[in-house]
C-alpha cells in the first residue's frame, strides 16, 4: 500500500499519487483547492494520476471526532469543486474507485480512456 498524496503543478494540474489516503491527505487536498479557487487567473484545472485509490477508514473511524471531521472535509472538498467557477477535468486511465472516484464525479468533465471503469467493492 502506497501512501497517497496530492501535488499541484505549475501547469494547473493536481496529481494523485499513491493509493491509500487518510485524513491528512484530505487536509492537503483541501489546502490545494483553497489556493486554486482564490487565484483569479486559474480558469481550468486538470486532475491526473492514480484514480484507483482507497480511503484509510481505520485511521478515520478509530476516533469518533475524526469521523465527523473527515466526512465534513470530504464533503467540503467535493462541494468546492462542484460550486467553483473553475472548470475541473478528471483525466482517467484504468480503474476509478475510492477517494479519487469521488473527486472525478465532482468534476465538470471526466475524460476516460477506453477500458477505464468504475470499481466499487462492498464488503
N, C-alpha and C positions, 0 to 999 in steps of 0.2 A: 504494500500500500504506500503510495507516494503522497506526501503531504501536499495539499493544494494551496495555490496562491494565485493572486490576480496581479497583473502588471499593465500599466498604461504606457504605451509607446508614443513617440513623437508624431507618428502618423495617424493619431486618433484611433488607435486600436487597443482594446482591452484583451489581453491574452489570458486564457485559462490554462494554468499549468498544474499538473498533478491530477490526482483522482479523489483524494479524501479531504473534505473541507469541514472546519469546525467554526465555533463562534468567532474566533479571531480572524478567520478568513472572511467571514461576513462583514466584520467591522472594517477590514481593509478594503473590501469592495465598496462598501458604503462611503468610505473616505474618498476613494477614487471618483465615485459618482458625484459626490458633492463638489469636488474640484471641477469636474467637467461641466456641470449644469450652471456654475457661476462664471464660466468663461464664455463671454458673449460671441467669441469668434468661432466656437465649435458648432457646426451645423449637422455633422453626421459622425457616428461612432460605429466602428465595426467590432464585433466580438468574435474572436478566433480562438482556436486551440482545442483542448480536450473537452468534449461535451459528454463523455462517458464518466460521470462523477458520482460520488456518494457523499452524503452528509453524515458526519460522525455523530450519530444520535446518542451514543453512550456518553460522549463528552458534554452533551447538552442536557440530557434527561437525568443525569446523576444528581443534579442540583435544581431544585424546584424554581429558584429565582432565575436561573438561566433559561428555563423553558419559555417563560413569558418574554424575556429579553430577546431570545433567538427568534421566536415567531414574529415578534414585533419588528425586529430588524429585517428579517426576510421579507415581510410584507411591505415594509418601507422601501426596500431596495426595488422590488418589482413595481411598486406604485411610482417611485421616482422615474423609472424608465418609461412606464406607460403614460405618465402625465407630462413628460418633458416635451419641449418644442424641438428638441434634438431628435434626428432620425437615428434609430438604433437598428443595426443589421447583424443578425447572427449568421456566420458562415460555418455551416456544419458539414463535417465529413465523418461518416460512420454512425455509431450509436449515440443517441441522446438519452440521458437519464439523470436523475438526481437534481442537484442544485443547478447544474448547467441547463438542464431541460427547463426548469422554472425561469431561468434568465432568458432563454431563447423564446419561450412562449410570451414573455412580456415585451419583446422587441416588436418594432413596427414591421419588420420583414425577417423571414428565415430563408436563407439561400442554402439549400441542401444538395449535396452531390447525389448522384444516382446511387442507390443501395443504402442511403442513410435511413435510419429508422429510430423510432421511439421504443425504448425498452423499459417496461415497468415490471418490477418484481414485488409481489405481495407475499410476505411470509408470516 
